[in-house]
Amino acid sequence: MKTIDVIGIGNALVDQEFEVTDDFLQKHNLKKGMMELIDEDAQNILIAELSELGELKKQCGGGSAANSLVAFAQFGGKAYYCCKVADDEAGMFYRQDLEQVGIETSLKKQQNPGITGRCLVMVTPDAERTMRTHLGITADLSTVEIDDDAIAAANYLYIEGYLITSEIARGAIQHAKKVARDNNTKLVMTCSDPAMVKFFRDGIDEILEGGVDLMFCNREEAELLTGKDDPQAALSVLLEQADTVAITLGKDGALIANHERQVHIPGVPVKAIDTNGAGDMFAGAMLYGLTRNMSLEDAGRLASHAAAELVTEFGARLDKKRQQQLIERVMKTETV
């Protein structure tokens, strides 16, 4: 019997968010809109520079898959997360942070020396986010941190694309996929970032090998994956590797399709302040809808509205009460 809605495997990072200008990005040779990995020393230097600019806007437990699971859990789903943190102050913060939103984790079985990973999120006035990440101990996520019993008990296994930068983590993904397939747990993957497709394509192909049940990507990732410069054309190619595909299109909404039908989810007009976590929120909300037997249209509408709500404030999370109100508002609109 399945007792968990969604189990995720991904990086465990403490996200720290700052407001910056385009001039700041240029001064530090930071490629706008991309995530890049840096070492601890380089990150500490950047933190010092950012601290001179102003206050830290937001700090929370992050990582692409973790963000999606937080959204999923706050809507009311049962989630479990396989990840790795160190026995340091940031690691303790991360454990408590996920516990407070009701996510069970594999962390209770861990006592790891080292440094917990951290992601610096720099947001420009156009709401674009640029990230520099020191993975710390999460780069060593392995089969040891994978809970086979939890995967077997879950309806969906959600795999984060960022993991493919680590050879050890890629092995953990393959192990988790096998456990999922042996136990009729559906496979879901998210590309996470265009940089993963551009620079770590072999890892993305490994996740997709044998096909997945559901795939999330944005327009740029879809185009990079397929070589098509049109989302519709890219969608057709991606459906050869996934039973259901969701391509987010920013303010233009999303394209969602399976082998029977396709729907276009309209965008929700808002004034964006920070796009950090929008794709993660979309995935978490859509997964919640699907686990509650919503149609593609309804799950997509909920996801689109949730992502739009998120970008109107700083950070990769919404308040739980706001998420609950969002479900009521979106579903009521549908029945009118």
C-alpha distance (Angstrom), angle and dihedral (degrees) to the residues before:
residue distance angle dihedral
M1 . . .
K2 3.81 . .
T3 3.81 111.5 .
I4 3.83 100.7 168.0
D5 3.80 124.1 63.3
V6 3.81 98.9 -157.2
I7 3.79 132.9 2.9
G8 3.79 117.7 -167.4
I9 3.78 134.1 -163.1
G10 3.77 117.8 -160.4
N11 3.76 150.1 112.0
A12 3.79 120.5 -48.3
L13 3.79 108.1 -142.0
V14 3.77 134.7 160.1
D15 3.82 104.3 -130.4
Q16 3.80 118.1 -144.5
E17 3.78 116.8 -172.3
F18 3.81 129.5 -155.9
E19 3.81 136.3 174.5
V20 3.82 113.6 -122.9
T21 3.79 139.6 167.2
D22 3.78 129.0 -119.0
D23 3.80 87.0 -110.9
F24 3.81 89.3 60.1
L25 3.80 90.9 53.8
Q26 3.79 91.7 48.9
K27 3.81 92.8 46.5
H28 3.79 91.1 55.0
N29 3.81 95.3 38.2
L30 3.80 92.2 -117.5
K31 3.80 114.6 162.6
K32 3.78 106.9 -129.7
G33 3.79 118.6 -117.7
M34 3.79 95.7 10.0
M35 3.79 135.5 108.1
E36 3.79 116.7 -134.1
L37 3.79 130.5 -179.7
I38 3.80 118.1 -123.5
D39 3.79 134.8 175.2
E40 3.79 124.9 -103.7
D41 3.82 95.6 -100.4
A42 3.80 92.8 51.6
Q43 3.79 90.6 47.9
N44 3.82 92.5 50.7
I45 3.81 90.3 52.0
L46 3.80 90.3 50.5
I47 3.81 91.5 47.7
A48 3.81 89.6 54.3
E49 3.82 90.2 51.9
L50 3.80 92.3 47.3
S51 3.79 92.6 47.7
E52 3.79 89.5 58.8
L53 3.81 90.0 57.1
G54 3.78 96.0 58.5
E55 3.77 147.2 -75.1
L56 3.77 127.6 -24.5
K57 3.81 104.6 -99.6
K58 3.78 98.4 -156.9
Q59 3.81 142.6 -9.6
C60 3.78 126.7 -166.7
G61 3.77 143.2 140.0
G62 3.77 106.7 -77.4
G63 3.75 148.8 164.9
S64 3.79 121.6 136.7
A65 3.81 97.6 -93.3
A66 3.81 92.2 40.5
N67 3.81 90.2 55.0
S68 3.80 90.3 52.5
L69 3.80 92.7 47.8
V70 3.81 91.8 49.3
A71 3.80 89.0 54.1
F72 3.80 90.5 45.9
A73 3.81 93.5 49.2
Q74 3.80 94.0 46.3
F75 3.80 89.9 54.5
G76 3.80 86.9 56.3
G77 3.81 105.6 -92.0
K78 3.81 126.3 134.6
A79 3.81 110.0 -115.8
Y80 3.80 137.8 178.7
Y81 3.81 127.1 -167.8
C82 3.81 130.0 -154.6
C83 3.80 109.3 -158.9
K84 3.81 143.8 125.8
V85 3.80 133.3 -117.8
A86 3.80 134.2 165.6
D87 3.78 128.8 -112.4
D88 3.80 92.3 -102.9
E89 3.80 134.9 107.8
A90 3.81 93.1 -86.9
G91 3.79 90.8 48.5
M92 3.80 91.8 52.6
F93 3.81 89.7 48.8
Y94 3.81 90.1 51.4
R95 3.82 94.4 50.5
Q96 3.79 93.2 49.1
D97 3.79 92.5 43.7
L98 3.82 94.1 58.1
E99 3.80 92.5 41.1
Q100 3.80 90.0 55.8
V101 3.81 91.8 58.4
G102 3.80 92.0 47.7
I103 3.81 101.6 -105.2
E104 3.79 117.4 144.0
T105 3.81 114.5 -144.1
S106 3.78 143.5 -172.8
L107 3.83 87.8 -119.7
K108 3.80 94.3 94.2
K109 3.81 88.2 73.1
Q110 3.82 94.6 50.7
Q111 3.80 136.3 91.9
N112 3.79 106.5 169.6
P113 3.80 128.6 171.4
G114 3.80 115.7 -144.0
I115 3.81 138.6 60.7
T116 3.79 126.5 -45.1
G117 3.80 113.6 -127.3
R118 3.78 121.8 -103.6
C119 3.80 133.5 -163.3
L120 3.79 122.3 -156.1
V121 3.80 109.8 -151.0
M122 3.81 114.5 -162.1
V123 3.80 115.3 -166.8
T124 3.82 121.7 -162.0
P125 3.85 125.0 -156.2
D126 3.82 90.8 -95.2
A127 3.85 88.1 62.4
E128 3.82 93.0 -111.7
R129 3.79 115.7 141.9
T130 3.79 126.3 -141.9
M131 3.80 117.7 -169.6
R132 3.79 136.4 -159.3
T133 3.78 114.3 -171.8
H134 3.78 135.1 -167.5
L135 3.79 103.8 -166.4
G136 3.78 96.7 -160.7
I137 3.79 112.8 177.0
T138 3.81 94.2 -12.7
A139 3.82 87.3 76.2
D140 3.81 85.8 71.9
L141 3.80 95.4 56.9
S142 3.80 103.7 145.5
T143 3.78 142.9 163.5
V144 3.82 87.4 -76.2
E145 3.81 89.4 72.0
I146 3.81 94.1 45.5
D147 3.81 113.7 100.3
D148 3.81 104.8 -147.5
D149 3.81 93.5 -173.5
A150 3.79 91.6 53.4
I151 3.82 91.6 50.0
A152 3.80 89.9 50.8
A153 3.81 89.9 50.7
A154 3.83 94.5 49.7
N155 3.78 131.2 91.8
Y156 3.82 92.9 -148.5
L157 3.81 135.1 25.8
Y158 3.82 110.2 -153.4
I159 3.83 115.4 -157.7
E160 3.79 122.5 -162.5
G161 3.81 117.5 -138.5
Y162 3.80 93.6 -145.0
L163 3.82 89.4 72.0
I164 3.79 92.2 74.4
T165 3.81 92.7 79.4
S166 3.83 87.8 76.3
E167 3.80 122.9 67.0
I168 3.81 90.3 -154.3
A169 3.79 91.7 52.0
R170 3.80 91.1 48.0
G171 3.80 87.6 58.9
A172 3.80 89.4 50.3
I173 3.81 89.7 52.7
Q174 3.80 92.2 53.5
H175 3.80 90.6 49.2
A176 3.80 92.1 48.7
K177 3.81 91.8 48.2
K178 3.80 91.3 54.1
V179 3.79 92.6 49.4
A180 3.81 89.6 48.8
R181 3.79 94.1 50.3
D182 3.80 91.8 46.5
N183 3.81 89.6 54.7
N184 3.82 102.3 39.4
T185 3.80 92.7 -109.2
K186 3.79 110.8 153.6
L187 3.82 117.6 -119.5
V188 3.80 121.1 -128.4
M189 3.79 126.4 177.8
T190 3.77 135.7 -175.8
C191 3.80 122.8 -160.8
S192 3.83 88.8 -143.5
D193 3.82 97.0 -163.7
P194 3.83 139.6 12.1
A195 3.81 88.3 -120.9
M196 3.82 89.5 65.4
V197 3.79 91.2 57.3
K198 3.79 93.8 41.3
F199 3.80 99.5 47.2
F200 3.81 105.6 19.5
R201 3.80 102.6 37.3
D202 3.82 93.8 142.8
G203 3.79 89.6 60.7
I204 3.80 92.8 51.1
D205 3.80 89.3 49.8
E206 3.82 89.5 51.9
I207 3.79 91.4 55.8
L208 3.81 91.2 47.8
E209 3.81 94.0 45.5
G210 3.79 108.6 120.9
G211 3.79 90.3 14.4
V212 3.80 132.8 -89.7
D213 3.77 132.5 -120.5
L214 3.79 96.3 -128.9
M215 3.80 133.8 14.7
F216 3.80 130.8 -168.6
C217 3.81 124.0 -162.8
N218 3.77 139.7 143.5
R219 3.80 126.5 -120.0
E220 3.82 95.1 -91.3
E221 3.79 93.5 47.3
A222 3.81 91.3 48.6
E223 3.79 91.4 51.2
L224 3.81 92.5 47.5
L225 3.80 91.6 48.5
T226 3.79 95.6 49.9
G227 3.80 105.6 25.8
K228 3.82 87.8 -125.4
D229 3.80 119.6 129.0
D230 3.79 93.3 -156.6
P231 3.84 122.7 72.5
Q232 3.80 92.1 -141.8
A233 3.79 92.5 54.5
A234 3.81 90.6 43.8
L235 3.80 90.4 51.7
S236 3.80 91.9 57.4
V237 3.81 91.1 53.1
L238 3.80 94.5 46.1
L239 3.81 91.4 52.3
E240 3.79 86.5 68.5
Q241 3.83 87.8 68.0
A242 3.80 102.7 32.0
D243 3.80 133.6 42.9
T244 3.80 90.4 -142.3
V245 3.82 127.1 21.6
A246 3.80 129.4 -168.4
I247 3.81 117.4 -167.3
T248 3.79 114.0 -172.5
L249 3.81 115.5 -146.4
G250 3.80 102.9 -170.1
K251 3.80 112.2 -128.3
D252 3.83 89.1 0.8
G253 3.79 92.6 66.9
A254 3.79 121.9 -130.3
L255 3.79 145.4 -60.3
I256 3.80 114.5 -132.7
A257 3.78 124.4 -179.7
N258 3.77 144.9 159.3
H259 3.79 128.1 -175.3
E260 3.81 92.4 -80.1
R261 3.78 104.4 43.9
Q262 3.78 147.9 0.4
V263 3.80 131.0 -144.0
H264 3.77 133.9 -171.4
I265 3.78 113.2 -143.0
P266 3.82 110.9 -152.6
G267 3.77 119.6 -126.8
V268 3.80 119.9 -110.1
P269 3.84 112.9 -125.5
V270 3.82 110.3 -125.1
K271 3.79 138.6 142.3
A272 3.80 103.6 -103.8
I273 3.79 117.9 -142.3
D274 3.81 100.7 166.8
T275 3.81 127.9 7.9
N276 3.82 94.0 -168.5
G277 3.81 108.9 131.1
A278 3.80 96.6 5.5
G279 3.80 93.2 125.7
D280 3.80 91.0 45.1
M281 3.80 90.9 51.7
F282 3.80 90.6 48.6
A283 3.80 90.9 53.3
G284 3.80 94.4 45.9
A285 3.80 92.9 48.7
M286 3.78 94.3 45.8
L287 3.81 91.6 48.9
Y288 3.79 88.9 51.6
G289 3.78 90.0 52.8
L290 3.78 93.3 48.8
T291 3.82 93.2 48.6
R292 3.82 86.6 53.3
N293 3.82 90.7 52.4
M294 3.79 95.0 -110.2
S295 3.79 117.6 160.1
L296 3.80 119.6 -105.8
E297 3.81 88.4 -101.8
D298 3.80 95.5 51.6
A299 3.80 94.8 42.3
G300 3.79 89.5 47.2
R301 3.81 93.2 48.3
L302 3.79 91.2 50.8
A303 3.81 90.0 48.7
S304 3.80 93.2 48.1
H305 3.81 93.4 49.0
A306 3.82 91.8 46.0
A307 3.81 92.6 51.2
A308 3.81 90.9 46.8
E309 3.79 91.1 50.5
L310 3.80 90.8 49.8
V311 3.81 96.9 54.5
T312 3.81 92.0 57.5
E313 3.82 90.4 75.1
F314 3.79 139.9 32.9
G315 3.78 120.7 -84.5
A316 3.78 139.5 37.0
R317 3.82 96.2 -90.0
L318 3.76 140.4 67.7
D319 3.78 125.7 -146.5
K320 3.82 110.0 -92.7
K321 3.80 92.9 -124.1
R322 3.81 90.6 53.2
Q323 3.80 90.2 52.0
Q324 3.79 92.0 51.8
Q325 3.79 90.5 49.2
L326 3.80 88.9 48.5
I327 3.80 92.2 59.1
E328 3.79 91.2 51.2
R329 3.80 93.1 46.6
V330 3.81 96.6 46.6
M331 3.80 95.3 44.1
K332 3.82 92.1 45.7
T333 3.81 89.9 52.4
E334 3.80 88.9 52.1
T335 3.80 93.5 55.3
V336 3.81 95.7 46.3
